[in-house]
Amino acid sequence: MTARWAVDVVQPERDLEITWEPISLLFKNEPEPGSPYHSASAFTHNLLRVMEAVKKAEGNEAGRRFYWECGAVLHHDRADGKVDAATVMAGDATPFLEAAGLDASYNDAFDDESWDAVIRERMDAGLALVGNDVGTPIIAFDTPSGPKGIFGPVISRIPPGDDAVELWDAMVKMATMDGFWELKRTRTEDPVFPDRP
């Protein structure tokens, strides 16, 4: 949801250049093998391997297209009953690659552990800006005093109208303010996704 907000609404209004970086919930949370959360985290971790292979060969925009298609299938098609969870997590990224207009050969990275060092290095760089007691999303940006990062915003829907850009401006202000650390409240609703991208 945060990615859709940043790209669909904020990017054109604030002329952002967005670089997509990985965060592996398999590495971050270390779920117990055999648990449902472990299998889901392992699957999405393997998708990150593919995304990094795509980005290395074709650049950031191709990586975004792949990420976008993964999100559309996982959050829209599965929820709408167009694909079932078993089909989605069948062990390869080929359907995502094809839907994103990318060569299926990138699927070779799905089980290739050599990509894990890149994922961990980029993930650790993001966590170094915000600390280890956070999850995803992390947004980082350059400032005159160096890079700054913040966990969030965690949103259940894209704010309407001007509120969407005002949220960005407020987040940037908080993230760059010395001494500001955290805002939080308990979520009481599931995400309300906009139309499938």
Secondary structure, 3 states (H helix, E strand, C coil): CHHHHHHHHHHHHHCCCCCCCCCCHHHHHCCCCCCHHHHHHHHHHHHHHHHHHHHHHHCHHHHHHHHHHHHHHHHHHCCCCCCCHHHHCCCCCHHHHHHCCCCHHHHHHHHCHHHHHHHHHHHHHHHHHHCCCCCCCEEEEEECCEEEEEECCCCCCCCCCHHHHHHHHHHHHHHHCCCCCCCCCCCCCCCCCCCCC
